[in-house]
Amino acid sequence: MGSLLFSYTRTNARSICTLLSHSRPLVFLHPSVRSPVDTGAPRVRCSSTREGNKFPGSYRNSGTKWKDFPSREKPPSSVFEAGTAKRKAELFKRKEGKDLAEGPEKPRRPKENDIPSRPLTAAEWKNRKESARAPQRFEVKMMEKMLAAGSAIDVAQSLLAYVATETGTVSYELLLRYLTLCVHGNHPAEVFDMYDIMRQRFKTLDTGAYSLFIKGFSTPSARNYGDAIWGAVQHGESTTAWELYEEMVGKGLSPNQETWQTLFDSGLSGQGNESKLQSILLHMRDNQIYPGEALAKSIRAWFESLPGNRWEGSWATVETSAFPWLSLRPPMSSGVCRSCRAQLESIQLSEEEYGQLKDRVMSDVIQGRDVFTKTTPQELGSFMSFVKKRPPFDVVIDGLNVANTSSKGNQAKTLLAVVSELASQGLRVLVLGRKHMLKSSRSWDRSHMALIQQKADCFFTENISEDDPFLLYAALHSGNHCRFVSRDLMRDHKACLPDSSARRLFFKWQRGHQLVLPNFLPGQRIRFQEILSYDTIVQTHESSWHIPYDVEGLERCSYEVPKQWLCLRSTS
């Protein structure tokens, strides 16, 4: 079969893996010495050497002077080039004769604590091991010294190569220390090679190894952690999986749904992590995250697998009003789970939440870093004084936005129809517009605008001002009962809020207070899209969980919420 040629010019972890699976004898050659026979065997290359290094059997060690040889000829470009075999035979014959004449060189016995400054051959490593006081753990102790001294990685590779050739294997402990050296020395390619090797050779890895791999894969992402967690679960290492999960969350990374599904699936075969798995659901609640359908199925299966048959799951929807409603008070039946008949949490903000949102919107959205980008300080001050002098409003209308709902008829007529419908319910209405709306034109009939000002309070900003900040201020200042009418989704204004908790409060308030007029036909009744009275968020009580989830294949925009729910109720 021939010999495996092992040349100390370059090596890597993958080369070591080749050695571990190879049963043929190994021959170590200096780079300047060519093999007398090309066996076709795989060639494993190790770290480079500098001129002057002593290798057993090399010209310099044998005492041969360089001048004894003719000037170096150009090396053959191919093993099939004529004369190559003869030149190799003559070269080895001269070398062998000199070695026999002068006798073997007495090797220097190095000190046990010496860390090599270059890669060593197998014979040199063997010599060091024999001189060590504790040869049983020589390799591990030497690797630890290399790690402490920050040695070059090629020196450590030569040690691994020696161990592989001597014993036919490399221990987990030694590989783990070599991995640590690779990570600390910033050798990502070696880290990836070690990951492949250790996954193939060992059924399970400990937490330390997984942590090193995650650190070695440059900046660890949620996907990196997820892969490691999946691997730990596949090998029954539940404790390791949860340690990695807690480490990931502690670093502020957001787990992906595949990772959560892995953890819930692992709970089917092992008990004892009930509180940890339920904490994932609470994390979804706090961050307004909706599981996908596949994850929802895993959650249901885990609940139903708990001892004692304590939980029963079902797929459900939530009752809403039969028709899009006009009244600002939601129907009594809205927000009831059709499966268990439980009333879901209200969409309305608490007094504390409302106060926090009001302050944040005023500082970060209405004024912002530069009030001149939206209005002028004088105009904003005038509007704030205008609002404070009047009783709280029930509805605030974005006049220009509502007027452009219909393409038929003039804009003022559309706005008048909406204002008239709301005013007929006895509601206090504020209409926000721009000054160009007061100029008589085909779109803005003066008589229609006069009727609007009779039925509602009106404030008209400069034509270049943004009216959304005025709308938000008036609605929030009027109180938690006040609604606003606009088709604008307010995404730019929500993005002005600096933290996720404030953005979630804004989105919750928006869903519970925004009236949208999808279309308008003159002569027909005004119908707004319904406002859901319940909050679409993971909810729990003592004996139930209600989890909204995304149906597979159904695309949902970031400003939309799911309609399908997983209902879980306790049967005990």
Secondary structure, DSSP 4 states (H G I P E B T S, - for coil): ---EEEETT---HHHHHHHHT--S-EEEE-TTS--SS------EE-----TT---TT-HHHHT--GGGSPPPPPPPSSTTSTTHHHHHHHHHHHHHHHHHHH-PPPPP---TTPPPSS---HHHHHHHHHHSS-GGGHHHHHHHHHHHHT--HHHHHHHHHHHHHHHS---HHHHHHHHHHHHHTT-HHHHHHHHHHHHHH-S---HHHHHHHHHHSSS--HHHHHHHHHHHHHTT-HHHHHHHHHHHHHTTPPPPHHHHHHHHHHTTT--S-HHHHHHHHHHHHHTT---BHHHHHHHHHHHHHSTTS-EEEEEE-EE--SS---SSSPPTTTTEETTT-PBPPBSSPPHHHHHHHHHHIIIIIII-S-GGGT--HHHHHHHHHHHHTSPPPSEEEEHHHHHTT-SSS-HHHHHHHHHHHHHTTT--EEEEEEGGGGS--SSS-HHHHHHHHHHSEEEEE-TTS-SHHHHHHHHHHH-TT-EEE-S---HHHHHTSSSHHHHHHHHHHHHHHEE------TTSPP-PPPPPSB--S-EEETTEEEEEEBPTT----TT----EEEEEEE--
